[in-house]
Amino acid sequence: MSLELLRLHIRDQAALFAFRQAGREAADAVGLAGSDLTRVAAAISEIGRELYAAHGPVEAAFWIRRAGHPALVVEMCVARRTGRPLPREAMAIAARLVDQVRADDEGDRTVVRVSKDLPPGSPPPSDQRVRRVRERLAQLVPTSALAELERQNRELIEALEDVQRQHEELQALHAELEETNRGVVAMYNQLSQELEETNQGVVALYAELDDKSAQLRRAGEAKNRFWASISHELRTPINSMIGLARLLLDTRGDPLSDEQRHQVELIAHSGQTILALVDELLDMAKAEEGRLVLCNAPVDVPLLLERLRSLMEPMAEEAGLRLEADPGPAGVQPVTDETMLTRILRNLVANGLKFTREGEVRLSARAEGDHMVFTVSDTGVGIPAAEQERVFEEFYQVPGAGGGGTGLGLPYARRLAEAMGGGLELDSTVGAGTIVTVRIPLRPPSRNGREERR
């Protein structure tokens, strides 16, 4: 749907100036603003002038298109004359200024239509607004050539000032961009230098860490060699001492007094204790190097706990303590190294007996998921929270705890438990006692077999 705003005829130069002015006023009246006013006026003025020069009088009409996208439409009609071409160059120039320029032949006339869309979101002009636009255009007084020239000069000056302002803004932005680029380059250079210095520091740190790691590795290897060497050197005299003690205790030899027999039994017991310690040192060295090979077989847990209780009972009686061993789960037999498991539990029970003044030490076992869980609890002095991780350091002893020992029992027990695919945890309260939990898988890890122990 379209509504006509104004219709006029171009028969001379004055009418051309009026036509241009009408285009500007119509564009302003329908809601176009700024440079769009000049664009519309320039486009229709250029086409109207060329049509008038080539075809004579021009009938011009201004419309408002309401259907679809609202727009201002200007029609210029001329009588079609043979050999008189349309102003294609002027139409091409106008097409860059407005939204559409189109020429159609209608009977014996040619109609050139120029349309400029209203701003996006603008509603179609109402009937009341159309009436106001018509009244405004009807009062339009034709402008003289001088007045129109002055208007065009003012528009040109305004356009030049706008271009100058944009040029100055671009220069300011360009200067700001150059300043920013200089800052970015300076920052990049600084960051590159800092990154290079950091990389040098990291390389030096890695070199130092590699050196420290090599030193620690050599120290560990030297320690293990020392333990192995000392252990082998101690075995011969200790075995000799134990053998001599057994000969003295043999009933086929010369009879001993009760006191002598007691002393010789103490010597034999001490020798067995030293020999067990030597074996533990060897096993710890092998576990650290990953050379400890396990001999896995089904273990009768109740029988193991009872044997261990019987073995440690004399030590408990000597300390005036009770040593209790729960029967353990019946019918559940973990597949593991029984000798290693016995050593772990013996160490833990011995620790409990050493650091308990009164009460009891209890040994128990239970099946839990795919693990067998052994617990050794005592009513001893307990371990302070700050010391509960340090007790797993080799040769470390809690200050003031008493009880003697070498500080190897707990580290040895944890190393063996980990080598068997399990783990060891400790929970202790000062004055209330200690609970040590050992978890051993019911089925062995992938490695099998056992290296020979001499």
URCOR-V87175 format. One record per helix or strand. SS is the DSSP state (helix for helix, strand for strand). FROM is the first residue (numbers start at 1). LEN is the number of residues. If there is no record, write none. Layout:
# URCOR-V87175
ss:from:len
SS:FROM:LEN
SS:FROM:LEN
This chain:
# URCOR-V87175
ss:from:len
strand:2:9
helix:13:18
helix:35:21
strand:58:8
strand:71:9
helix:88:8
strand:100:7
strand:109:9
helix:127:12
helix:145:105
helix:258:32
strand:297:2
helix:301:19
strand:322:4
strand:335:2
helix:338:17
strand:360:9
strand:371:8
helix:385:3
helix:390:3
helix:409:11
strand:423:7
strand:433:9
